[in-house]
Amino acid sequence: SCWDYHQRLNEFLAWLGRLERGGVPVWNPPGLLRWNSHKAYLRDLAAAGIPTVPTRWLTRGKPASLAALLRRVGWDDAVVKPAVSASAHETWRTSPRSATQDQARLDALLGQGDVMVQVYFSEVAAPGEWSLVFFGDRFSHATLKRPAAGDFRVQWEYGGSAVAMSPPPHLLGDAQRALAAVDGRTVYARVDGVERGGRLIVTELELIEPHLFLGWEPTAAGRLAHVLAAALG
C-alpha cells in the first residue's frame, strides 16, 4: 500500500505497473509516484533552483565513513535516513562526537539501500516544520509541526504535534514554486520545509502517502473530493 511502500518498494512499483497496463486511473500519476519514491527527487528540485536541505548521498553497498563525511562538510549535527523512507523510518541523528559509534548503524543501512545524510536544522524544533497542502495546483491549508521535547521527529508516533497555521505569503510562494518545478500534474501534494533566511527550505515533497491534515481544516475534504472528481472525469 501507499503506507508501506518504503519497506516493499519493488512490490509497490510492480503494482503501479500493473495498474498502468490495465488502464486503471491512478492519482497521483504513476510516473510521479515512481519519481517521488526515492528522495533523490530533492536533487531535481535543487537543480531547478528550489532551496532544499543540504544533503550528501551514499550509494547502497559502497562503504562510506560517517566521521569523515561530517568532517568534510563541517556539520556538527546531522540526520541519517534511507533514501527510500517514510514516517521517520530508520531515521536518526548523528554528530562528529558520535559518528564512530554510529558507523555500524550506517553500514547496516547501506546494506539495504541508498542513504542520505542531511544537515540538521534547529528550526525543525522551533519554530517548527511547515506542511503546506495543495489540491490540484491550488493551496488548501497548512500546519506547523513540532517534535516532542528532546526529539527531532515531528511525527505523532514519536510525540510530535501539529497546529493549523496560515503561512506567510513569502513561504507560500516558495512552496508554490517548489510544486511548479514538478514535471507532471498533481491532484494532491504536501510541501514540507523550514524557514531559514526568509526562505522555505524544502525538506520533503510528499506525493505518495502524505498525511493531508484534513482534520485541521474543516473545508479541506470537500476541496479534495472536488479535485479528485474532476481528475476522474
C-alpha positions in Angstrom: 0.0 0.0 0.0 1.0 3.6 0.0 1.8 3.4 3.7 4.4 0.6 3.5 5.9 1.3 0.0 9.2 2.2 1.6 9.5 -1.3 3.0 8.3 -3.1 -0.1 9.3 -0.8 -2.9 9.7 -3.3 -5.7 6.3 -4.8 -5.0 4.8 -1.3 -4.9 6.3 -0.3 -8.2 5.2 -3.6 -9.8 1.7 -2.9 -8.6 1.8 0.5 -10.2 2.9 -1.0 -13.4 0.0 -3.5 -13.4 -2.4 -0.7 -12.9 -0.9 1.3 -15.7 -1.0 -1.7 -18.1 -4.6 -2.3 -17.1 -5.6 1.3 -17.9 -6.6 2.0 -14.3 -6.6 5.7 -13.5 -4.1 6.4 -10.8 -3.7 9.7 -8.9 -1.1 11.0 -8.4 0.1 9.6 -11.8 2.4 6.5 -11.6 5.3 8.4 -13.2 5.2 11.0 -10.4 4.9 8.3 -7.7 8.0 6.5 -9.1 9.9 9.7 -9.1 8.8 10.6 -5.6 9.5 7.1 -4.1 13.3 7.8 -3.9 14.3 11.0 -2.2 16.8 11.8 -5.0 13.9 13.9 -6.2 15.4 16.6 -3.9 18.4 16.7 -6.3 16.0 17.5 -9.2 14.3 20.3 -7.2 17.7 21.7 -6.2 18.8 21.7 -9.9 15.6 23.6 -10.7 16.6 26.3 -8.2 14.4 25.3 -5.3 16.1 25.7 -1.9 16.4 22.2 -0.3 18.1 20.9 2.8 21.8 20.2 2.2 22.2 16.5 1.6 25.0 14.0 0.9 24.1 10.9 -1.0 25.5 7.5 -0.2 25.1 4.6 -2.6 23.9 1.1 -1.5 26.8 -1.3 -0.9 29.5 1.4 -1.2 31.5 1.8 2.0 31.4 5.3 3.5 32.9 6.8 6.7 30.4 8.8 8.6 33.0 10.6 10.6 35.0 11.5 7.5 31.9 12.8 5.8 30.9 15.0 8.7 34.4 16.4 8.9 34.5 17.1 5.2 31.2 19.0 5.1 31.7 20.6 8.6 28.3 19.6 10.0 28.0 19.5 13.8 24.6 18.0 13.8 23.1 15.7 11.1 20.3 13.4 10.3 20.7 10.0 8.6 17.9 8.3 6.8 17.3 5.8 4.0 16.7 7.4 0.6 13.5 5.4 0.4 11.7 6.1 3.6 8.6 7.4 5.2 7.3 8.3 8.7 10.9 8.7 10.0 11.6 5.0 9.5 15.2 4.2 10.4 15.9 8.0 10.7 18.4 9.1 13.4 20.6 12.0 14.4 24.4 11.9 14.5 27.3 14.2 15.1 31.1 14.2 14.9 31.2 13.1 18.5 29.0 10.0 17.9 29.9 9.3 14.3 32.3 6.5 15.0 29.8 4.8 17.3 27.1 5.2 14.7 29.2 3.7 11.9 27.8 0.2 12.3 24.3 1.6 12.0 25.2 3.4 8.8 26.8 0.2 7.4 23.6 -1.7 8.1 21.5 0.9 6.2 23.9 0.9 3.3 23.5 -2.9 3.1 19.8 -2.4 2.5 19.7 0.7 0.1 20.8 4.2 -0.7 21.3 6.5 2.3 21.1 10.3 2.7 22.9 12.4 5.3 21.4 15.8 5.9 22.4 18.8 8.0 20.1 19.1 10.9 18.2 22.4 11.0 17.3 23.6 14.6 14.3 25.3 13.1 12.6 21.9 13.0 12.2 22.2 16.8 11.5 25.9 16.9 9.6 27.5 15.3 8.8 24.2 13.6 8.4 22.5 10.2 5.7 23.7 7.8 3.4 21.3 5.9 1.6 23.1 3.1 -1.1 21.1 1.4 -2.2 21.6 -2.2 -5.1 20.1 -4.1 -4.5 20.4 -7.9 -2.2 23.4 -8.2 -4.1 25.4 -5.5 -3.1 25.9 -1.9 -5.6 24.4 0.5 -4.2 24.7 4.1 -1.1 24.4 6.2 0.1 23.2 9.6 3.2 23.9 11.7 4.7 20.7 13.2 7.0 20.4 16.1 8.8 17.4 17.8 8.4 16.4 21.4 10.9 17.9 23.8 14.2 16.2 23.3 13.3 14.6 20.0 13.7 15.8 16.4 10.9 13.8 14.7 7.7 15.6 14.1 5.5 12.5 13.6 3.0 12.0 16.3 4.0 8.4 16.9 7.2 9.9 18.3 5.3 12.5 20.3 5.2 15.3 17.7 2.3 17.7 17.3 0.8 19.9 14.6 -1.3 23.1 14.7 -3.3 24.7 11.9 -1.4 27.8 10.7 -1.6 30.2 7.8 1.8 30.5 6.2 3.2 34.0 5.4 3.0 34.9 1.7 6.7 34.5 1.1 6.7 30.9 2.4 3.6 30.1 0.4 5.2 31.5 -2.7 8.3 29.3 -2.2 6.1 26.2 -1.7 4.2 27.1 -4.9 7.4 27.4 -6.8 8.6 24.0 -5.5 5.4 22.4 -6.7 5.6 24.1 -10.0 9.0 22.5 -10.5 7.4 19.1 -10.6 7.2 17.6 -14.1 3.6 16.5 -14.1 0.1 17.2 -12.8 -0.7 16.5 -9.1 -4.1 16.0 -7.6 -2.7 16.2 -4.0 0.7 17.3 -2.7 2.3 18.4 0.5 5.4 20.6 0.6 7.3 20.3 3.9 10.0 22.7 4.9 11.5 25.1 7.4 12.0 28.8 7.2 15.6 29.9 7.2 16.9 33.3 5.9 13.4 34.3 4.9 13.0 31.3 2.5 11.3 28.0 2.7 13.9 25.3 2.7 12.2 22.2 1.3 12.8 19.1 3.4 10.2 16.8 1.7 7.8 16.9 -1.2 5.2 14.3 -0.5 3.2 12.9 -3.4 2.6 9.3 -2.4 1.4 9.0 1.2 1.2 12.4 2.8 -1.0 12.9 5.8 -3.1 15.7 4.4 -4.2 17.1 7.8 -7.9 17.1 6.8 -8.9 17.2 10.4 -7.1 20.5 10.8 -9.2 22.3 8.1 -13.0 21.7 8.0 -13.4 22.5 4.3 -10.3 20.6 3.1 -12.0 17.2 2.5 -14.6 18.9 0.2 -11.9 20.6 -1.8 -10.0 17.3 -2.2 -13.2 15.5 -3.3 -13.9 18.1 -5.9 -10.4 17.9 -7.4 -10.5 14.0 -7.4 -13.9 14.1 -9.1 -12.5 16.4 -11.8 -9.4 14.3 -12.3 -11.5 11.1 -12.8 -13.8 12.9 -15.3 
